[in-house]
């Protein structure tokens, strides 16, 4: 390609990004930062921390990564106990994972003098 003047290139790149952003949005991918979208060609790996919401359409627990000596059952019991009164979708996903594994839910303790943030 031969460009005699840089103006077409300066107009073409933003147009390509705008069209790509529009096509992505039409397919359910929302792009918050167009500059980051332009730099995406340099990526080697993409890691999603969405507990299954991208692949299954709902939140859940797919895996637990604990420090050495950690107990998965205890960790999930504590997390589910903390989230048991939550109506947040991630919290409900944690409680559902605990119930699916048949772990007994501990009642959350309420601190006496804490008044919140």
C-alpha positions in Angstrom: 0.0 0.0 0.0 1.3 3.4 -0.9 0.0 6.5 0.9 1.0 9.8 -0.4 -0.4 11.7 2.6 -0.9 10.5 6.2 -4.4 11.8 6.4 -6.1 8.6 5.1 -4.2 6.5 7.6 -5.2 8.9 10.4 -8.8 8.6 9.4 -8.8 4.9 8.7 -7.5 3.6 12.0 -10.1 5.2 14.3 -12.8 4.1 11.8 -11.5 0.5 12.0 -11.5 0.6 15.8 -15.0 2.1 15.9 -16.3 -0.6 13.5 -14.6 -3.4 15.5 -16.0 -2.0 18.7 -19.5 -1.9 17.2 -19.2 -5.5 15.9 -17.9 -6.7 19.2 -20.8 -5.1 21.1 -23.2 -6.7 18.7 -21.7 -10.1 19.7 -21.9 -9.4 23.4 -18.3 -8.2 24.0 -18.2 -4.7 25.5 -15.0 -2.7 25.1 -14.4 -0.1 27.8 -11.1 1.3 26.5 -10.5 1.6 22.8 -6.8 2.2 23.3 -6.5 -1.1 25.2 -8.4 -2.8 22.4 -5.9 -1.5 19.9 -3.0 -2.9 22.1 -4.7 -6.3 22.3 -2.7 -7.7 19.4 0.3 -7.9 21.8 -1.5 -10.3 24.2 -0.1 -13.8 24.8 -2.7 -15.0 27.2 -6.1 -14.0 28.6 -7.2 -15.0 32.1 -10.8 -14.6 33.2 -11.8 -14.6 36.9 -15.5 -14.8 36.5 -16.4 -18.1 38.2 -18.2 -19.5 35.2 -20.3 -16.5 34.2 -18.6 -16.3 30.8 -19.0 -20.0 29.9 -22.1 -21.1 31.8 -24.1 -17.9 32.1 -24.1 -18.0 35.9 -21.7 -17.6 38.8 -20.3 -20.6 40.6 -17.1 -22.0 42.0 -15.0 -23.9 39.5 -11.8 -24.4 41.5 -10.2 -23.5 44.8 -6.5 -22.5 45.1 -5.3 -22.7 48.7 -2.0 -22.2 50.4 -0.1 -25.3 51.4 -2.0 -27.1 54.2 -5.3 -25.4 53.4 -8.5 -27.4 53.5 -11.0 -26.9 50.6 -14.0 -27.9 52.7 -13.2 -25.5 55.5 -12.4 -22.7 53.0 -15.7 -23.2 51.1 -17.7 -23.5 54.3 -16.3 -20.2 55.6 -16.8 -18.4 52.3 -20.3 -19.7 52.0 -21.1 -18.8 55.6 -19.9 -15.2 55.0 -22.0 -15.0 51.8 -25.1 -16.8 53.1 -27.0 -13.6 53.7 -25.9 -11.9 50.5 -28.1 -11.4 47.5 -25.1 -10.7 45.3 -24.9 -13.1 42.4 -21.3 -14.1 43.2 -22.2 -14.7 46.8 -25.2 -16.8 45.8 -22.9 -18.8 43.5 -20.5 -19.5 46.4 -23.4 -20.7 48.6 -24.7 -22.9 45.7 -21.3 -24.5 45.3 -21.2 -25.3 49.0 -24.7 -26.8 48.9 -23.8 -28.9 45.8 -20.8 -30.4 47.6 -23.0 -31.2 50.7 -21.0 -29.1 53.1 -22.8 -28.0 56.2 -23.2 -24.2 56.4 -22.0 -22.5 59.5 -24.1 -19.6 60.7 -22.3 -16.3 60.2 -21.2 -14.6 63.4 -22.1 -11.0 64.0 -19.5 -8.8 65.6 -20.9 -7.0 68.6 -19.5 -3.5 68.3 -19.2 -3.2 64.5 -21.4 -0.5 62.9 -20.2 -0.9 59.3 -18.3 1.4 57.0 
